[in-house]
């Protein structure tokens, strides 16, 4: 794992992940304890010098898995709790966080760059910023694509090019990966990668599920829910 750019925020998280004092951490990377305190006070508003950036890179890369996981958790929790002034700025200027796509009209959200916990072993990974749709593609969305591009309709529409009114606001189903990719290309987008999907789905705290750590049929539409059909 790695950090693209160290600021006082990431530096403090690394010190806390190592469970070191300010003085001990400063000695480890070859700076004064006053300098470390200055970084931590100014947070994301200060960037250490290039030589120190390299020292921080090394300290993180040689750290054990437990320390790296603590570091990733601290970074994501700080962002989620609003301790990072950059998060507050984005919330105040919501237009930077959301946009309506000019082709399919879907609302999109910006997922900022950063570290996230990946896979069953919660491996810390860095991912660049990306945009992703807030809501699933509905039958009504897909119908515009079918009409405009002359694509084949999904089979649950009953053989016609017009989707049934009863499912217009439901997520489109019976679409292959290639058909979904073609829709995304028509809209001027691309399907999210597995890493992007996991980052977006697990949220800023890296939970196994968007709502927390435990699976529950009450919060999603799965076989155990007993619904038996798509819902809006």
ZADO-1210 file (C-alpha; in nm, 4 decimals, padded with zeros to 6 digits):
<atoms>
<atom x="00.0000" y="00.0000" z="00.0000" code="UNK" pos="1"/>
<atom x="00.1074" y="00.3615" z="-00.0358" code="UNK" pos="2"/>
<atom x="00.0049" y="00.7257" z="-00.0026" code="UNK" pos="3"/>
<atom x="00.0063" y="00.9520" z="-00.3062" code="UNK" pos="4"/>
<atom x="00.0780" y="01.2674" z="-00.1030" code="UNK" pos="5"/>
<atom x="00.1492" y="01.2943" z="00.2683" code="UNK" pos="6"/>
<atom x="-00.0023" y="01.5803" z="00.4666" code="UNK" pos="7"/>
<atom x="-00.0192" y="01.6414" z="00.8384" code="UNK" pos="8"/>
<atom x="-00.3395" y="01.4372" z="00.8460" code="UNK" pos="9"/>
<atom x="-00.1837" y="01.1180" z="00.7085" code="UNK" pos="10"/>
<atom x="00.1304" y="01.1713" z="00.9176" code="UNK" pos="11"/>
<atom x="-00.0712" y="01.1820" z="01.2397" code="UNK" pos="12"/>
<atom x="-00.2646" y="00.8709" z="01.1374" code="UNK" pos="13"/>
<atom x="00.0621" y="00.6856" z="01.0754" code="UNK" pos="14"/>
<atom x="00.1965" y="00.7845" z="01.4177" code="UNK" pos="15"/>
<atom x="-00.1227" y="00.6723" z="01.5901" code="UNK" pos="16"/>
<atom x="-00.1245" y="00.3482" z="01.3911" code="UNK" pos="17"/>
<atom x="00.2259" y="00.2760" z="01.5227" code="UNK" pos="18"/>
<atom x="00.1103" y="00.3807" z="01.8729" code="UNK" pos="19"/>
<atom x="00.4173" y="00.5988" z="01.9113" code="UNK" pos="20"/>
<atom x="00.4695" y="00.9229" z="02.1020" code="UNK" pos="21"/>
<atom x="00.5370" y="01.2428" z="01.9098" code="UNK" pos="22"/>
<atom x="00.8999" y="01.2351" z="02.0240" code="UNK" pos="23"/>
<atom x="00.9503" y="00.8703" z="01.9308" code="UNK" pos="24"/>
<atom x="00.7858" y="00.9163" z="01.5912" code="UNK" pos="25"/>
<atom x="00.9967" y="01.2252" z="01.5184" code="UNK" pos="26"/>
<atom x="01.3164" y="01.0373" z="01.5986" code="UNK" pos="27"/>
<atom x="01.2073" y="00.7502" z="01.3744" code="UNK" pos="28"/>
<atom x="01.1757" y="00.9703" z="01.0647" code="UNK" pos="29"/>
<atom x="01.4601" y="01.2094" z="01.1499" code="UNK" pos="30"/>
<atom x="01.2807" y="01.5356" z="01.2312" code="UNK" pos="31"/>
<atom x="01.2163" y="01.7366" z="01.5473" code="UNK" pos="32"/>
<atom x="00.9176" y="01.6693" z="01.7693" code="UNK" pos="33"/>
<atom x="00.8146" y="02.0335" z="01.7209" code="UNK" pos="34"/>
<atom x="00.7918" y="01.9683" z="01.3471" code="UNK" pos="35"/>
<atom x="00.5666" y="01.6650" z="01.3994" code="UNK" pos="36"/>
<atom x="00.3423" y="01.8669" z="01.6320" code="UNK" pos="37"/>
<atom x="00.3202" y="02.1405" z="01.3672" code="UNK" pos="38"/>
<atom x="00.2147" y="01.8881" z="01.1005" code="UNK" pos="39"/>
<atom x="-00.0531" y="01.7408" z="01.3226" code="UNK" pos="40"/>
<atom x="-00.1920" y="02.0810" z="01.4190" code="UNK" pos="41"/>
<atom x="-00.2218" y="02.1959" z="01.0569" code="UNK" pos="42"/>
<atom x="-00.3495" y="01.8620" z="00.9272" code="UNK" pos="43"/>
<atom x="-00.4232" y="01.8521" z="00.5518" code="UNK" pos="44"/>
<atom x="-00.3096" y="02.2142" z="00.5196" code="UNK" pos="45"/>
<atom x="00.0612" y="02.1286" z="00.5374" code="UNK" pos="46"/>
<atom x="00.2766" y="01.9019" z="00.3208" code="UNK" pos="47"/>
<atom x="00.6116" y="01.7710" z="00.4547" code="UNK" pos="48"/>
<atom x="00.9223" y="01.8103" z="00.2410" code="UNK" pos="49"/>
<atom x="01.0110" y="01.5548" z="-00.0244" code="UNK" pos="50"/>
<atom x="01.2778" y="01.3857" z="00.1868" code="UNK" pos="51"/>
<atom x="01.0320" y="01.3400" z="00.4698" code="UNK" pos="52"/>
<atom x="00.7703" y="01.2104" z="00.2262" code="UNK" pos="53"/>
<atom x="01.0133" y="00.9330" z="00.1316" code="UNK" pos="54"/>
<atom x="01.0812" y="00.8530" z="00.4982" code="UNK" pos="55"/>
<atom x="00.7078" y="00.8267" z="00.5642" code="UNK" pos="56"/>
<atom x="00.6668" y="00.6034" z="00.2583" code="UNK" pos="57"/>
<atom x="00.9343" y="00.3710" z="00.3947" code="UNK" pos="58"/>
<atom x="00.7892" y="00.3643" z="00.7462" code="UNK" pos="59"/>
<atom x="00.4484" y="00.2687" z="00.6095" code="UNK" pos="60"/>
<atom x="00.5772" y="00.0108" z="00.3608" code="UNK" pos="61"/>
<atom x="00.7779" y="-00.1824" z="00.6220" code="UNK" pos="62"/>
<atom x="00.4981" y="-00.1747" z="00.8787" code="UNK" pos="63"/>
<atom x="00.3181" y="-00.4961" z="00.9602" code="UNK" pos="64"/>
<atom x="-00.0306" y="-00.5782" z="00.8355" code="UNK" pos="65"/>
<atom x="-00.1906" y="-00.4853" z="01.1687" code="UNK" pos="66"/>
<atom x="-00.0343" y="-00.1383" z="01.1634" code="UNK" pos="67"/>
<atom x="-00.1320" y="-00.0817" z="00.7996" code="UNK" pos="68"/>
<atom x="-00.4917" y="-00.1800" z="00.8754" code="UNK" pos="69"/>
<atom x="-00.5007" y="00.0581" z="01.1729" code="UNK" pos="70"/>
<atom x="-00.3629" y="00.3340" z="00.9487" code="UNK" pos="71"/>
<atom x="-00.6286" y="00.2732" z="00.6811" code="UNK" pos="72"/>
<atom x="-00.9053" y="00.2650" z="00.9425" code="UNK" pos="73"/>
<atom x="-00.7888" y="00.5909" z="01.1017" code="UNK" pos="74"/>
<atom x="-00.7812" y="00.7670" z="00.7639" code="UNK" pos="75"/>
<atom x="-01.1304" y="00.6532" z="00.6641" code="UNK" pos="76"/>
<atom x="-01.2830" y="00.7237" z="01.0067" code="UNK" pos="77"/>
<atom x="-01.1402" y="01.0771" z="01.0125" code="UNK" pos="78"/>
<atom x="-01.2916" y="01.1498" z="00.6721" code="UNK" pos="79"/>
<atom x="-01.6270" y="00.9992" z="00.7701" code="UNK" pos="80"/>
<atom x="-01.6495" y="01.1899" z="01.0995" code="UNK" pos="81"/>
<atom x="-01.5805" y="01.5238" z="00.9363" code="UNK" pos="82"/>
<atom x="-01.2474" y="01.5818" z="01.1124" code="UNK" pos="83"/>
<atom x="-01.0868" y="01.6575" z="00.7774" code="UNK" pos="84"/>
<atom x="-01.1622" y="02.0196" z="00.6741" code="UNK" pos="85"/>
<atom x="-01.1576" y="01.9088" z="00.3103" code="UNK" pos="86"/>
<atom x="-01.4641" y="01.6931" z="00.3803" code="UNK" pos="87"/>
<atom x="-01.6511" y="01.9904" z="00.5265" code="UNK" pos="88"/>
<atom x="-01.5600" y="02.2002" z="00.2232" code="UNK" pos="89"/>
<atom x="-01.7013" y="01.9392" z="-00.0126" code="UNK" pos="90"/>
<atom x="-02.0208" y="01.9105" z="00.1892" code="UNK" pos="91"/>
<atom x="-02.0651" y="02.2881" z="00.1846" code="UNK" pos="92"/>
<atom x="-02.0148" y="02.2975" z="-00.1937" code="UNK" pos="93"/>
<atom x="-02.2297" y="02.0007" z="-00.2897" code="UNK" pos="94"/>
<atom x="-02.2019" y="02.0780" z="-00.6600" code="UNK" pos="95"/>
<atom x="-01.8481" y="01.9410" z="-00.6462" code="UNK" pos="96"/>
<atom x="-01.9741" y="01.6123" z="-00.5054" code="UNK" pos="97"/>
<atom x="-02.2692" y="01.5508" z="-00.7363" code="UNK" pos="98"/>
<atom x="-02.3463" y="01.6078" z="-01.1006" code="UNK" pos="99"/>
<atom x="-02.6185" y="01.5032" z="-01.3422" code="UNK" pos="100"/>
<atom x="-02.4765" y="01.3234" z="-01.6435" code="UNK" pos="101"/>
<atom x="-02.5566" y="01.5073" z="-01.9699" code="UNK" pos="102"/>
<atom x="-02.6418" y="01.1925" z="-02.1709" code="UNK" pos="103"/>
<atom x="-02.8566" y="00.9655" z="-01.9537" code="UNK" pos="104"/>
<atom x="-02.9448" y="01.2256" z="-01.6886" code="UNK" pos="105"/>
<atom x="-02.8345" y="00.9999" z="-01.4035" code="UNK" pos="106"/>
<atom x="-02.7179" y="01.1584" z="-01.0782" code="UNK" pos="107"/>
<atom x="-02.3512" y="01.0796" z="-01.0125" code="UNK" pos="108"/>
<atom x="-02.1405" y="01.1161" z="-00.6991" code="UNK" pos="109"/>
<atom x="-01.7677" y="01.1764" z="-00.6669" code="UNK" pos="110"/>
<atom x="-01.5854" y="00.9111" z="-00.4648" code="UNK" pos="111"/>
<atom x="-01.2681" y="01.0812" z="-00.3512" code="UNK" pos="112"/>
<atom x="-00.9226" y="00.9306" z="-00.3779" code="UNK" pos="113"/>
<atom x="-00.7921" y="00.7538" z="-00.0728" code="UNK" pos="114"/>
<atom x="-00.7236" y="00.4305" z="00.1078" code="UNK" pos="115"/>
<atom x="-00.9938" y="00.1680" z="00.1443" code="UNK" pos="116"/>
<atom x="-01.0092" y="-00.1797" z="00.2957" code="UNK" pos="117"/>
<atom x="-01.0240" y="-00.4435" z="00.0224" code="UNK" pos="118"/>
<atom x="-01.1299" y="-00.8065" z="00.0201" code="UNK" pos="119"/>
<atom x="-01.1963" y="-01.0527" z="00.3030" code="UNK" pos="120"/>
<atom x="-00.8552" y="-00.9781" z="00.4575" code="UNK" pos="121"/>
<atom x="-00.9188" y="-00.6003" z="00.4637" code="UNK" pos="122"/>
<atom x="-00.6029" y="-00.5254" z="00.2682" code="UNK" pos="123"/>
<atom x="-00.5366" y="-00.1502" z="00.2577" code="UNK" pos="124"/>
<atom x="-00.5415" y="-00.0206" z="-00.1008" code="UNK" pos="125"/>
<atom x="-00.5112" y="00.3257" z="-00.2550" code="UNK" pos="126"/>
<atom x="-00.7571" y="00.4191" z="-00.5300" code="UNK" pos="127"/>
<atom x="-00.7810" y="00.7385" z="-00.7391" code="UNK" pos="128"/>
<atom x="-01.0988" y="00.9478" z="-00.7352" code="UNK" pos="129"/>
<atom x="-01.3842" y="00.8409" z="-00.9633" code="UNK" pos="130"/>
<atom x="-01.7495" y="00.9172" z="-01.0414" code="UNK" pos="131"/>
<atom x="-02.0255" y="00.6586" z="-01.0027" code="UNK" pos="132"/>
<atom x="-02.4043" y="00.6608" z="-01.0422" code="UNK" pos="133"/>
<atom x="-02.5937" y="00.7136" z="-00.7164" code="UNK" pos="134"/>
<atom x="-02.8903" y="00.4962" z="-00.8196" code="UNK" pos="135"/>
<atom x="-02.9171" y="00.1760" z="-01.0273" code="UNK" pos="136"/>
<atom x="-03.0019" y="00.1985" z="-01.3967" code="UNK" pos="137"/>
<atom x="-03.3789" y="00.1602" z="-01.4251" code="UNK" pos="138"/>
<atom x="-03.5897" y="00.0083" z="-01.7007" code="UNK" pos="139"/>
<atom x="-03.6899" y="00.3625" z="-01.8011" code="UNK" pos="140"/>
<atom x="-03.3217" y="00.4586" z="-01.8339" code="UNK" pos="141"/>
<atom x="-03.2506" y="00.1490" z="-02.0399" code="UNK" pos="142"/>
<atom x="-03.5560" y="00.2125" z="-02.2584" code="UNK" pos="143"/>
<atom x="-03.4085" y="00.5440" z="-02.3752" code="UNK" pos="144"/>
<atom x="-03.0924" y="00.3601" z="-02.4730" code="UNK" pos="145"/>
<atom x="-03.2883" y="00.0862" z="-02.6552" code="UNK" pos="146"/>
<atom x="-03.4811" y="00.3455" z="-02.8540" code="UNK" pos="147"/>
<atom x="-03.1818" y="00.5656" z="-02.9339" code="UNK" pos="148"/>
<atom x="-02.9254" y="00.2935" z="-03.0117" code="UNK" pos="149"/>
<atom x="-03.1550" y="00.0259" z="-03.1509" code="UNK" pos="150"/>
<atom x="-03.0355" y="-00.2223" z="-02.8902" code="UNK" pos="151"/>
<atom x="-03.2229" y="-00.5391" z="-02.7997" code="UNK" pos="152"/>
<atom x="-03.4627" y="-00.5016" z="-02.5047" code="UNK" pos="153"/>
<atom x="-03.4264" y="-00.7289" z="-02.2005" code="UNK" pos="154"/>
<atom x="-03.6445" y="-01.0366" z="-02.2157" code="UNK" pos="155"/>
<atom x="-03.8609" y="-00.9536" z="-01.9132" code="UNK" pos="156"/>
<atom x="-04.0204" y="-00.6699" z="-02.1125" code="UNK" pos="157"/>
<atom x="-04.2295" y="-00.9309" z="-02.2898" code="UNK" pos="158"/>
<atom x="-04.0868" y="-00.9114" z="-02.6413" code="UNK" pos="159"/>
<atom x="-04.1492" y="-00.5432" z="-02.7183" code="UNK" pos="160"/>
<atom x="-03.9223" y="-00.2399" z="-02.7255" code="UNK" pos="161"/>
<atom x="-04.1317" y="-00.0622" z="-02.4634" code="UNK" pos="162"/>
<atom x="-04.0824" y="-00.1475" z="-02.0984" code="UNK" pos="163"/>
<atom x="-04.3977" y="-00.2209" z="-01.8936" code="UNK" pos="164"/>
<atom x="-04.5183" y="00.0784" z="-01.6922" code="UNK" pos="165"/>
<atom x="-04.5261" y="-00.1355" z="-01.3775" code="UNK" pos="166"/>
<atom x="-04.1455" y="-00.1706" z="-01.3733" code="UNK" pos="167"/>
<atom x="-04.0299" y="00.1595" z="-01.5237" code="UNK" pos="168"/>
<atom x="-03.8689" y="00.2686" z="-01.1959" code="UNK" pos="169"/>
<atom x="-03.7298" y="-00.0757" z="-01.1099" code="UNK" pos="170"/>
<atom x="-03.3631" y="-00.1648" z="-01.1751" code="UNK" pos="171"/>
<atom x="-03.3183" y="-00.3204" z="-01.5182" code="UNK" pos="172"/>
<atom x="-03.2427" y="-00.6955" z="-01.5089" code="UNK" pos="173"/>
<atom x="-03.1746" y="-00.9738" z="-01.7617" code="UNK" pos="174"/>
<atom x="-02.8883" y="-00.7663" z="-01.9044" code="UNK" pos="175"/>
<atom x="-02.5512" y="-00.9279" z="-01.9765" code="UNK" pos="176"/>
<atom x="-02.2176" y="-00.7700" z="-01.8876" code="UNK" pos="177"/>
<atom x="-02.1604" y="-00.6865" z="-02.2555" code="UNK" pos="178"/>
<atom x="-02.5030" y="-00.5214" z="-02.2819" code="UNK" pos="179"/>
<atom x="-02.4369" y="-00.3219" z="-01.9652" code="UNK" pos="180"/>
<atom x="-02.0990" y="-00.2125" z="-02.1029" code="UNK" pos="181"/>
<atom x="-02.2681" y="-00.1059" z="-02.4281" code="UNK" pos="182"/>
<atom x="-02.5198" y="00.1027" z="-02.2320" code="UNK" pos="183"/>
<atom x="-02.2361" y="00.2664" z="-02.0373" code="UNK" pos="184"/>
<atom x="-02.0484" y="00.3444" z="-02.3600" code="UNK" pos="185"/>
<atom x="-02.3648" y="00.4974" z="-02.5102" code="UNK" pos="186"/>
<atom x="-02.3924" y="00.7194" z="-02.2023" code="UNK" pos="187"/>
<atom x="-02.0266" y="00.8236" z="-02.2269" code="UNK" pos="188"/>
<atom x="-01.9290" y="00.6277" z="-01.9169" code="UNK" pos="189"/>
<atom x="-01.7700" y="00.2951" z="-01.8308" code="UNK" pos="190"/>
<atom x="-01.8676" y="00.0194" z="-01.5905" code="UNK" pos="191"/>
<atom x="-01.6970" y="00.0504" z="-01.2506" code="UNK" pos="192"/>
<atom x="-01.4007" y="-00.1761" z="-01.1905" code="UNK" pos="193"/>
<atom x="-01.4204" y="-00.4311" z="-00.9100" code="UNK" pos="194"/>
<atom x="-01.2032" y="-00.2036" z="-00.6938" code="UNK" pos="195"/>
<atom x="-01.4221" y="00.0999" z="-00.7604" code="UNK" pos="196"/>
<atom x="-01.7373" y="-00.0972" z="-00.6876" code="UNK" pos="197"/>
<atom x="-01.6003" y="-00.2284" z="-00.3578" code="UNK" pos="198"/>
<atom x="-01.4800" y="00.1165" z="-00.2500" code="UNK" pos="199"/>
<atom x="-01.8207" y="00.2707" z="-00.3248" code="UNK" pos="200"/>
<atom x="-02.0217" y="-00.0156" z="-00.1726" code="UNK" pos="201"/>
<atom x="-01.8246" y="-00.0422" z="00.1513" code="UNK" pos="202"/>
<atom x="-01.8460" y="00.3289" z="00.2222" code="UNK" pos="203"/>
<atom x="-01.5987" y="00.5583" z="00.4012" code="UNK" pos="204"/>
<atom x="-01.5611" y="00.3282" z="00.7033" code="UNK" pos="205"/>
<atom x="-01.4850" y="00.0154" z="00.5011" code="UNK" pos="206"/>
<atom x="-01.7721" y="-00.1911" z="00.6422" code="UNK" pos="207"/>
<atom x="-01.8400" y="-00.5315" z="00.4794" code="UNK" pos="208"/>
<atom x="-02.1910" y="-00.4012" z="00.4018" code="UNK" pos="209"/>
<atom x="-02.3028" y="-00.0414" z="00.3346" code="UNK" pos="210"/>
<atom x="-02.4998" y="-00.0365" z="00.6621" code="UNK" pos="211"/>
<atom x="-02.2490" y="-00.2136" z="00.8896" code="UNK" pos="212"/>
<atom x="-02.0786" y="-00.5437" z="00.9649" code="UNK" pos="213"/>
<atom x="-02.3700" y="-00.7902" z="00.9677" code="UNK" pos="214"/>
<atom x="-02.5741" y="-00.9256" z="00.6769" code="UNK" pos="215"/>
<atom x="-02.9469" y="-00.8621" z="00.7118" code="UNK" pos="216"/>
<atom x="-03.2247" y="-00.9384" z="00.4644" code="UNK" pos="217"/>
<atom x="-03.4246" y="-00.6438" z="00.6015" code="UNK" pos="218"/>
<atom x="-03.1929" y="-00.3918" z="00.4354" code="UNK" pos="219"/>
<atom x="-03.1705" y="-00.5336" z="00.0827" code="UNK" pos="220"/>
<atom x="-03.3651" y="-00.7277" z="-00.1790" code="UNK" pos="221"/>
<atom x="-03.2283" y="-01.0832" z="-00.1661" code="UNK" pos="222"/>
<atom x="-03.3807" y="-01.4319" z="-00.1673" code="UNK" pos="223"/>
<atom x="-03.4066" y="-01.4317" z="00.2115" code="UNK" pos="224"/>
<atom x="-03.6159" y="-01.1128" z="00.1979" code="UNK" pos="225"/>
<atom x="-03.9010" y="-01.3091" z="00.0414" code="UNK" pos="226"/>
<atom x="-03.9918" y="-01.0289" z="-00.2011" code="UNK" pos="227"/>
<atom x="-03.9392" y="-01.2375" z="-00.5131" code="UNK" pos="228"/>
<atom x="-03.9243" y="-00.9480" z="-00.7617" code="UNK" pos="229"/>
<atom x="-03.7461" y="-00.6214" z="-00.8309" code="UNK" pos="230"/>
<atom x="-03.8573" y="-00.3115" z="-00.6427" code="UNK" pos="231"/>
<atom x="-03.8316" y="00.0619" z="-00.6997" code="UNK" pos="232"/>
</atoms>
